[in-house]
């Protein structure tokens, strides 16, 4: 199969758009979930929250789990 070239700059911009979308959507979802948990009295601000994100690109066989602890105080 012959190697096909692609526009690296365009592809890089597509990755950046995707990451921006993920970042903004994730932040909004986390903030909304925290507000809802606070309103229901289900949140202990003295305990950090463990956030887990799974990045997957099935066509490339890529699956990566990224974890981070979110301090509340």
Phi and psi restraints in degrees (range 20) as a CNS / XPLOR table:
assign (resid 1 and name C) (resid 2 and name N)
       (resid 2 and name CA) (resid 2 and name C) 1.0 -68.8 20.0 2
assign (resid 2 and name N) (resid 2 and name CA)
       (resid 2 and name C) (resid 3 and name N) 1.0 145.4 20.0 2
assign (resid 2 and name C) (resid 3 and name N)
       (resid 3 and name CA) (resid 3 and name C) 1.0 -73.7 20.0 2
assign (resid 3 and name N) (resid 3 and name CA)
       (resid 3 and name C) (resid 4 and name N) 1.0 131.2 20.0 2
assign (resid 3 and name C) (resid 4 and name N)
       (resid 4 and name CA) (resid 4 and name C) 1.0 -103.6 20.0 2
assign (resid 4 and name N) (resid 4 and name CA)
       (resid 4 and name C) (resid 5 and name N) 1.0 139.9 20.0 2
assign (resid 4 and name C) (resid 5 and name N)
       (resid 5 and name CA) (resid 5 and name C) 1.0 -91.0 20.0 2
assign (resid 5 and name N) (resid 5 and name CA)
       (resid 5 and name C) (resid 6 and name N) 1.0 161.7 20.0 2
assign (resid 5 and name C) (resid 6 and name N)
       (resid 6 and name CA) (resid 6 and name C) 1.0 -141.3 20.0 2
assign (resid 6 and name N) (resid 6 and name CA)
       (resid 6 and name C) (resid 7 and name N) 1.0 165.6 20.0 2
assign (resid 6 and name C) (resid 7 and name N)
       (resid 7 and name CA) (resid 7 and name C) 1.0 -81.7 20.0 2
assign (resid 7 and name N) (resid 7 and name CA)
       (resid 7 and name C) (resid 8 and name N) 1.0 100.0 20.0 2
assign (resid 7 and name C) (resid 8 and name N)
       (resid 8 and name CA) (resid 8 and name C) 1.0 -59.7 20.0 2
assign (resid 8 and name N) (resid 8 and name CA)
       (resid 8 and name C) (resid 9 and name N) 1.0 -40.9 20.0 2
assign (resid 8 and name C) (resid 9 and name N)
       (resid 9 and name CA) (resid 9 and name C) 1.0 -63.7 20.0 2
assign (resid 9 and name N) (resid 9 and name CA)
       (resid 9 and name C) (resid 10 and name N) 1.0 -44.3 20.0 2
assign (resid 9 and name C) (resid 10 and name N)
       (resid 10 and name CA) (resid 10 and name C) 1.0 -63.6 20.0 2
assign (resid 10 and name N) (resid 10 and name CA)
       (resid 10 and name C) (resid 11 and name N) 1.0 -42.4 20.0 2
assign (resid 10 and name C) (resid 11 and name N)
       (resid 11 and name CA) (resid 11 and name C) 1.0 -63.9 20.0 2
assign (resid 11 and name N) (resid 11 and name CA)
       (resid 11 and name C) (resid 12 and name N) 1.0 -42.0 20.0 2
assign (resid 11 and name C) (resid 12 and name N)
       (resid 12 and name CA) (resid 12 and name C) 1.0 -60.3 20.0 2
assign (resid 12 and name N) (resid 12 and name CA)
       (resid 12 and name C) (resid 13 and name N) 1.0 -41.0 20.0 2
assign (resid 12 and name C) (resid 13 and name N)
       (resid 13 and name CA) (resid 13 and name C) 1.0 -64.5 20.0 2
assign (resid 13 and name N) (resid 13 and name CA)
       (resid 13 and name C) (resid 14 and name N) 1.0 -37.0 20.0 2
assign (resid 13 and name C) (resid 14 and name N)
       (resid 14 and name CA) (resid 14 and name C) 1.0 -64.8 20.0 2
assign (resid 14 and name N) (resid 14 and name CA)
       (resid 14 and name C) (resid 15 and name N) 1.0 -41.1 20.0 2
assign (resid 14 and name C) (resid 15 and name N)
       (resid 15 and name CA) (resid 15 and name C) 1.0 -62.3 20.0 2
assign (resid 15 and name N) (resid 15 and name CA)
       (resid 15 and name C) (resid 16 and name N) 1.0 -43.6 20.0 2
assign (resid 15 and name C) (resid 16 and name N)
       (resid 16 and name CA) (resid 16 and name C) 1.0 -62.9 20.0 2
assign (resid 16 and name N) (resid 16 and name CA)
       (resid 16 and name C) (resid 17 and name N) 1.0 -40.2 20.0 2
assign (resid 16 and name C) (resid 17 and name N)
       (resid 17 and name CA) (resid 17 and name C) 1.0 -61.8 20.0 2
assign (resid 17 and name N) (resid 17 and name CA)
       (resid 17 and name C) (resid 18 and name N) 1.0 -43.8 20.0 2
assign (resid 17 and name C) (resid 18 and name N)
       (resid 18 and name CA) (resid 18 and name C) 1.0 -61.5 20.0 2
assign (resid 18 and name N) (resid 18 and name CA)
       (resid 18 and name C) (resid 19 and name N) 1.0 -46.8 20.0 2
assign (resid 18 and name C) (resid 19 and name N)
       (resid 19 and name CA) (resid 19 and name C) 1.0 -64.8 20.0 2
assign (resid 19 and name N) (resid 19 and name CA)
       (resid 19 and name C) (resid 20 and name N) 1.0 -36.8 20.0 2
assign (resid 19 and name C) (resid 20 and name N)
       (resid 20 and name CA) (resid 20 and name C) 1.0 -64.2 20.0 2
assign (resid 20 and name N) (resid 20 and name CA)
       (resid 20 and name C) (resid 21 and name N) 1.0 -43.7 20.0 2
assign (resid 20 and name C) (resid 21 and name N)
       (resid 21 and name CA) (resid 21 and name C) 1.0 -62.3 20.0 2
assign (resid 21 and name N) (resid 21 and name CA)
       (resid 21 and name C) (resid 22 and name N) 1.0 -44.2 20.0 2
assign (resid 21 and name C) (resid 22 and name N)
       (resid 22 and name CA) (resid 22 and name C) 1.0 -62.1 20.0 2
assign (resid 22 and name N) (resid 22 and name CA)
       (resid 22 and name C) (resid 23 and name N) 1.0 -45.9 20.0 2
assign (resid 22 and name C) (resid 23 and name N)
       (resid 23 and name CA) (resid 23 and name C) 1.0 -62.8 20.0 2
assign (resid 23 and name N) (resid 23 and name CA)
       (resid 23 and name C) (resid 24 and name N) 1.0 -48.4 20.0 2
assign (resid 23 and name C) (resid 24 and name N)
       (resid 24 and name CA) (resid 24 and name C) 1.0 -66.2 20.0 2
assign (resid 24 and name N) (resid 24 and name CA)
       (resid 24 and name C) (resid 25 and name N) 1.0 -46.3 20.0 2
assign (resid 24 and name C) (resid 25 and name N)
       (resid 25 and name CA) (resid 25 and name C) 1.0 -62.2 20.0 2
assign (resid 25 and name N) (resid 25 and name CA)
       (resid 25 and name C) (resid 26 and name N) 1.0 -43.7 20.0 2
assign (resid 25 and name C) (resid 26 and name N)
       (resid 26 and name CA) (resid 26 and name C) 1.0 -63.0 20.0 2
assign (resid 26 and name N) (resid 26 and name CA)
       (resid 26 and name C) (resid 27 and name N) 1.0 -44.6 20.0 2
assign (resid 26 and name C) (resid 27 and name N)
       (resid 27 and name CA) (resid 27 and name C) 1.0 -61.1 20.0 2
assign (resid 27 and name N) (resid 27 and name CA)
       (resid 27 and name C) (resid 28 and name N) 1.0 -46.2 20.0 2
assign (resid 27 and name C) (resid 28 and name N)
       (resid 28 and name CA) (resid 28 and name C) 1.0 -61.5 20.0 2
assign (resid 28 and name N) (resid 28 and name CA)
       (resid 28 and name C) (resid 29 and name N) 1.0 -45.2 20.0 2
assign (resid 28 and name C) (resid 29 and name N)
       (resid 29 and name CA) (resid 29 and name C) 1.0 -63.0 20.0 2
assign (resid 29 and name N) (resid 29 and name CA)
       (resid 29 and name C) (resid 30 and name N) 1.0 -42.8 20.0 2
assign (resid 29 and name C) (resid 30 and name N)
       (resid 30 and name CA) (resid 30 and name C) 1.0 -66.0 20.0 2
assign (resid 30 and name N) (resid 30 and name CA)
       (resid 30 and name C) (resid 31 and name N) 1.0 -45.6 20.0 2
assign (resid 30 and name C) (resid 31 and name N)
       (resid 31 and name CA) (resid 31 and name C) 1.0 -60.8 20.0 2
assign (resid 31 and name N) (resid 31 and name CA)
       (resid 31 and name C) (resid 32 and name N) 1.0 -43.0 20.0 2
assign (resid 31 and name C) (resid 32 and name N)
       (resid 32 and name CA) (resid 32 and name C) 1.0 -64.2 20.0 2
assign (resid 32 and name N) (resid 32 and name CA)
       (resid 32 and name C) (resid 33 and name N) 1.0 -41.7 20.0 2
assign (resid 32 and name C) (resid 33 and name N)
       (resid 33 and name CA) (resid 33 and name C) 1.0 -65.5 20.0 2
assign (resid 33 and name N) (resid 33 and name CA)
       (resid 33 and name C) (resid 34 and name N) 1.0 -38.4 20.0 2
assign (resid 33 and name C) (resid 34 and name N)
       (resid 34 and name CA) (resid 34 and name C) 1.0 -66.0 20.0 2
assign (resid 34 and name N) (resid 34 and name CA)
       (resid 34 and name C) (resid 35 and name N) 1.0 -44.8 20.0 2
assign (resid 34 and name C) (resid 35 and name N)
       (resid 35 and name CA) (resid 35 and name C) 1.0 -60.4 20.0 2
assign (resid 35 and name N) (resid 35 and name CA)
       (resid 35 and name C) (resid 36 and name N) 1.0 -42.9 20.0 2
assign (resid 35 and name C) (resid 36 and name N)
       (resid 36 and name CA) (resid 36 and name C) 1.0 -64.8 20.0 2
assign (resid 36 and name N) (resid 36 and name CA)
       (resid 36 and name C) (resid 37 and name N) 1.0 -42.5 20.0 2
assign (resid 36 and name C) (resid 37 and name N)
       (resid 37 and name CA) (resid 37 and name C) 1.0 -65.3 20.0 2
assign (resid 37 and name N) (resid 37 and name CA)
       (resid 37 and name C) (resid 38 and name N) 1.0 -38.1 20.0 2
assign (resid 37 and name C) (resid 38 and name N)
       (resid 38 and name CA) (resid 38 and name C) 1.0 -63.4 20.0 2
assign (resid 38 and name N) (resid 38 and name CA)
       (resid 38 and name C) (resid 39 and name N) 1.0 -46.0 20.0 2
assign (resid 38 and name C) (resid 39 and name N)
       (resid 39 and name CA) (resid 39 and name C) 1.0 -62.0 20.0 2
assign (resid 39 and name N) (resid 39 and name CA)
       (resid 39 and name C) (resid 40 and name N) 1.0 -31.8 20.0 2
assign (resid 39 and name C) (resid 40 and name N)
       (resid 40 and name CA) (resid 40 and name C) 1.0 -90.8 20.0 2
assign (resid 40 and name N) (resid 40 and name CA)
       (resid 40 and name C) (resid 41 and name N) 1.0 0.6 20.0 2
assign (resid 40 and name C) (resid 41 and name N)
       (resid 41 and name CA) (resid 41 and name C) 1.0 69.5 20.0 2
assign (resid 41 and name N) (resid 41 and name CA)
       (resid 41 and name C) (resid 42 and name N) 1.0 25.2 20.0 2
assign (resid 41 and name C) (resid 42 and name N)
       (resid 42 and name CA) (resid 42 and name C) 1.0 -102.5 20.0 2
assign (resid 42 and name N) (resid 42 and name CA)
       (resid 42 and name C) (resid 43 and name N) 1.0 13.6 20.0 2
assign (resid 42 and name C) (resid 43 and name N)
       (resid 43 and name CA) (resid 43 and name C) 1.0 -122.3 20.0 2
assign (resid 43 and name N) (resid 43 and name CA)
       (resid 43 and name C) (resid 44 and name N) 1.0 129.2 20.0 2
assign (resid 43 and name C) (resid 44 and name N)
       (resid 44 and name CA) (resid 44 and name C) 1.0 -105.8 20.0 2
assign (resid 44 and name N) (resid 44 and name CA)
       (resid 44 and name C) (resid 45 and name N) 1.0 103.1 20.0 2
assign (resid 44 and name C) (resid 45 and name N)
       (resid 45 and name CA) (resid 45 and name C) 1.0 -62.6 20.0 2
assign (resid 45 and name N) (resid 45 and name CA)
       (resid 45 and name C) (resid 46 and name N) 1.0 -15.3 20.0 2
assign (resid 45 and name C) (resid 46 and name N)
       (resid 46 and name CA) (resid 46 and name C) 1.0 -79.3 20.0 2
assign (resid 46 and name N) (resid 46 and name CA)
       (resid 46 and name C) (resid 47 and name N) 1.0 -12.6 20.0 2
assign (resid 46 and name C) (resid 47 and name N)
       (resid 47 and name CA) (resid 47 and name C) 1.0 -106.0 20.0 2
assign (resid 47 and name N) (resid 47 and name CA)
       (resid 47 and name C) (resid 48 and name N) 1.0 130.4 20.0 2
assign (resid 47 and name C) (resid 48 and name N)
       (resid 48 and name CA) (resid 48 and name C) 1.0 -69.6 20.0 2
assign (resid 48 and name N) (resid 48 and name CA)
       (resid 48 and name C) (resid 49 and name N) 1.0 161.6 20.0 2
assign (resid 48 and name C) (resid 49 and name N)
       (resid 49 and name CA) (resid 49 and name C) 1.0 -106.3 20.0 2
assign (resid 49 and name N) (resid 49 and name CA)
       (resid 49 and name C) (resid 50 and name N) 1.0 137.1 20.0 2
assign (resid 49 and name C) (resid 50 and name N)
       (resid 50 and name CA) (resid 50 and name C) 1.0 -96.4 20.0 2
assign (resid 50 and name N) (resid 50 and name CA)
       (resid 50 and name C) (resid 51 and name N) 1.0 116.2 20.0 2
assign (resid 50 and name C) (resid 51 and name N)
       (resid 51 and name CA) (resid 51 and name C) 1.0 -100.0 20.0 2
assign (resid 51 and name N) (resid 51 and name CA)
       (resid 51 and name C) (resid 52 and name N) 1.0 137.8 20.0 2
assign (resid 51 and name C) (resid 52 and name N)
       (resid 52 and name CA) (resid 52 and name C) 1.0 -131.2 20.0 2
assign (resid 52 and name N) (resid 52 and name CA)
       (resid 52 and name C) (resid 53 and name N) 1.0 130.2 20.0 2
assign (resid 52 and name C) (resid 53 and name N)
       (resid 53 and name CA) (resid 53 and name C) 1.0 -125.2 20.0 2
assign (resid 53 and name N) (resid 53 and name CA)
       (resid 53 and name C) (resid 54 and name N) 1.0 134.6 20.0 2
assign (resid 53 and name C) (resid 54 and name N)
       (resid 54 and name CA) (resid 54 and name C) 1.0 -112.4 20.0 2
assign (resid 54 and name N) (resid 54 and name CA)
       (resid 54 and name C) (resid 55 and name N) 1.0 121.7 20.0 2
assign (resid 54 and name C) (resid 55 and name N)
       (resid 55 and name CA) (resid 55 and name C) 1.0 -99.7 20.0 2
assign (resid 55 and name N) (resid 55 and name CA)
       (resid 55 and name C) (resid 56 and name N) 1.0 127.3 20.0 2
assign (resid 55 and name C) (resid 56 and name N)
       (resid 56 and name CA) (resid 56 and name C) 1.0 -138.2 20.0 2
assign (resid 56 and name N) (resid 56 and name CA)
       (resid 56 and name C) (resid 57 and name N) 1.0 131.1 20.0 2
assign (resid 56 and name C) (resid 57 and name N)
       (resid 57 and name CA) (resid 57 and name C) 1.0 -128.2 20.0 2
assign (resid 57 and name N) (resid 57 and name CA)
       (resid 57 and name C) (resid 58 and name N) 1.0 90.0 20.0 2
assign (resid 57 and name C) (resid 58 and name N)
       (resid 58 and name CA) (resid 58 and name C) 1.0 -55.2 20.0 2
assign (resid 58 and name N) (resid 58 and name CA)
       (resid 58 and name C) (resid 59 and name N) 1.0 -38.6 20.0 2
assign (resid 58 and name C) (resid 59 and name N)
       (resid 59 and name CA) (resid 59 and name C) 1.0 -63.4 20.0 2
assign (resid 59 and name N) (resid 59 and name CA)
       (resid 59 and name C) (resid 60 and name N) 1.0 -22.1 20.0 2
assign (resid 59 and name C) (resid 60 and name N)
       (resid 60 and name CA) (resid 60 and name C) 1.0 -103.8 20.0 2
assign (resid 60 and name N) (resid 60 and name CA)
       (resid 60 and name C) (resid 61 and name N) 1.0 -2.9 20.0 2
assign (resid 60 and name C) (resid 61 and name N)
       (resid 61 and name CA) (resid 61 and name C) 1.0 69.1 20.0 2
assign (resid 61 and name N) (resid 61 and name CA)
       (resid 61 and name C) (resid 62 and name N) 1.0 25.2 20.0 2
assign (resid 61 and name C) (resid 62 and name N)
       (resid 62 and name CA) (resid 62 and name C) 1.0 -96.6 20.0 2
assign (resid 62 and name N) (resid 62 and name CA)
       (resid 62 and name C) (resid 63 and name N) 1.0 127.4 20.0 2
assign (resid 62 and name C) (resid 63 and name N)
       (resid 63 and name CA) (resid 63 and name C) 1.0 -146.0 20.0 2
assign (resid 63 and name N) (resid 63 and name CA)
       (resid 63 and name C) (resid 64 and name N) 1.0 117.8 20.0 2
assign (resid 63 and name C) (resid 64 and name N)
       (resid 64 and name CA) (resid 64 and name C) 1.0 -133.2 20.0 2
assign (resid 64 and name N) (resid 64 and name CA)
       (resid 64 and name C) (resid 65 and name N) 1.0 131.1 20.0 2
assign (resid 64 and name C) (resid 65 and name N)
       (resid 65 and name CA) (resid 65 and name C) 1.0 -104.1 20.0 2
assign (resid 65 and name N) (resid 65 and name CA)
       (resid 65 and name C) (resid 66 and name N) 1.0 129.4 20.0 2
assign (resid 65 and name C) (resid 66 and name N)
       (resid 66 and name CA) (resid 66 and name C) 1.0 -120.4 20.0 2
assign (resid 66 and name N) (resid 66 and name CA)
       (resid 66 and name C) (resid 67 and name N) 1.0 128.6 20.0 2
assign (resid 66 and name C) (resid 67 and name N)
       (resid 67 and name CA) (resid 67 and name C) 1.0 -122.3 20.0 2
assign (resid 67 and name N) (resid 67 and name CA)
       (resid 67 and name C) (resid 68 and name N) 1.0 149.7 20.0 2
assign (resid 67 and name C) (resid 68 and name N)
       (resid 68 and name CA) (resid 68 and name C) 1.0 -155.2 20.0 2
assign (resid 68 and name N) (resid 68 and name CA)
       (resid 68 and name C) (resid 69 and name N) 1.0 142.3 20.0 2
assign (resid 68 and name C) (resid 69 and name N)
       (resid 69 and name CA) (resid 69 and name C) 1.0 -94.8 20.0 2
assign (resid 69 and name N) (resid 69 and name CA)
       (resid 69 and name C) (resid 70 and name N) 1.0 126.2 20.0 2
assign (resid 69 and name C) (resid 70 and name N)
       (resid 70 and name CA) (resid 70 and name C) 1.0 -99.7 20.0 2
assign (resid 70 and name N) (resid 70 and name CA)
       (resid 70 and name C) (resid 71 and name N) 1.0 111.7 20.0 2
assign (resid 70 and name C) (resid 71 and name N)
       (resid 71 and name CA) (resid 71 and name C) 1.0 -73.3 20.0 2
assign (resid 71 and name N) (resid 71 and name CA)
       (resid 71 and name C) (resid 72 and name N) 1.0 137.8 20.0 2
assign (resid 71 and name C) (resid 72 and name N)
       (resid 72 and name CA) (resid 72 and name C) 1.0 -95.6 20.0 2
assign (resid 72 and name N) (resid 72 and name CA)
       (resid 72 and name C) (resid 73 and name N) 1.0 -19.8 20.0 2
